[in-house]
């Protein structure tokens, strides 16, 4: 993406590392392009963005923390709406 979007030439050592995770990148790159260039309507994209943010977390514990904070936000927001 850095090469296609910005014309950045990456060193061979970086390309070798990219090749190791290429299957993961092939599933994520279209989503990144979608996030960057698609017209965003919040109601249509909300869960898609949430899944995207979970997927791009590198470590499992970071994914779990993101999900935990998302659930907390959902529950807290509903409680605040009920209280008003």
Backbone torsions as a table, in degrees:
resi	resn	phi	psi	omega
1	UNK	NA	-40.8	-179.7
2	UNK	-62.1	-35.4	178.5
3	UNK	-71.2	-46.0	-177.1
4	UNK	-69.1	-42.2	-176.3
5	UNK	-81.1	-40.0	-170.7
6	UNK	-120.3	-2.4	-179.2
7	UNK	71.4	21.9	-178.8
8	UNK	-78.8	127.8	175.9
9	UNK	-91.5	121.5	-179.3
10	UNK	-93.1	146.0	177.9
11	UNK	-64.6	153.3	-179.8
12	UNK	-55.0	-35.4	179.6
13	UNK	-63.7	-36.0	177.8
14	UNK	-69.2	-42.2	178.2
15	UNK	-59.4	-38.3	178.2
16	UNK	-63.7	-39.1	178.2
17	UNK	-68.4	-37.4	178.9
18	UNK	-64.0	-41.0	180.0
19	UNK	-59.4	-31.2	-179.9
20	UNK	-66.9	-30.7	-177.5
21	UNK	-111.9	17.8	-176.1
22	UNK	-54.3	-42.6	178.9
23	UNK	-59.5	-38.1	178.0
24	UNK	-67.1	-43.8	-179.1
25	UNK	-62.6	-38.1	-179.5
26	UNK	-61.9	-28.5	178.4
27	UNK	-85.2	-25.9	-175.8
28	UNK	-90.7	-37.4	-174.2
29	UNK	-55.0	-45.7	178.0
30	UNK	-60.0	-34.4	178.5
31	UNK	-68.7	-37.9	178.0
32	UNK	-64.0	-46.1	176.4
33	UNK	-58.4	-42.0	178.7
34	UNK	-59.7	-44.9	-179.8
35	UNK	-64.9	-37.1	-177.2
36	UNK	-75.9	-38.2	-167.3
37	UNK	-118.4	-8.4	-178.4
38	UNK	-82.2	150.9	171.8
39	UNK	-71.9	125.3	-173.5
40	UNK	-101.4	123.8	169.5
41	UNK	-113.5	117.1	-171.1
42	UNK	-53.5	-44.3	-176.8
43	UNK	-63.3	-34.6	-178.7
44	UNK	-81.0	-28.8	-169.9
45	UNK	-104.8	-2.9	-170.9
46	UNK	-56.9	-56.0	-177.8
47	UNK	-71.4	-33.8	176.6
48	UNK	-61.2	-42.0	177.6
49	UNK	-66.2	-39.3	179.3
50	UNK	-62.3	-47.8	178.4
51	UNK	-62.8	-37.6	177.8
52	UNK	-60.9	-47.2	-178.8
53	UNK	-64.0	-33.9	176.0
54	UNK	-68.2	-45.6	-175.5
55	UNK	-63.9	-36.0	-176.1
56	UNK	-80.8	-7.9	173.7
57	UNK	-67.3	133.5	-173.7
58	UNK	-77.0	-43.3	-174.4
59	UNK	-102.7	149.1	-179.4
60	UNK	-59.5	-41.4	-179.6
61	UNK	-64.4	-31.2	176.3
62	UNK	-70.3	-37.6	176.6
63	UNK	-62.7	-44.4	-179.6
64	UNK	-64.2	-43.2	177.9
65	UNK	-62.1	-39.0	178.4
66	UNK	-64.5	-46.0	179.2
67	UNK	-61.8	-42.7	179.2
68	UNK	-60.7	-45.7	179.9
69	UNK	-67.5	-34.3	177.9
70	UNK	-64.9	-45.7	178.9
71	UNK	-63.7	-42.6	177.7
72	UNK	-59.3	-43.3	178.9
73	UNK	-61.7	-42.3	179.2
74	UNK	-62.7	-47.5	-177.8
75	UNK	-66.8	-45.8	-179.7
76	UNK	-61.8	-42.8	179.4
77	UNK	-62.8	-40.7	179.1
78	UNK	-67.2	-39.2	179.0
79	UNK	-63.9	-40.4	179.0
80	UNK	-66.4	-36.3	178.7
81	UNK	-68.7	-39.2	179.8
82	UNK	-67.8	-36.7	-178.2
83	UNK	-71.1	-17.6	-176.6
84	UNK	-93.3	NA	NA
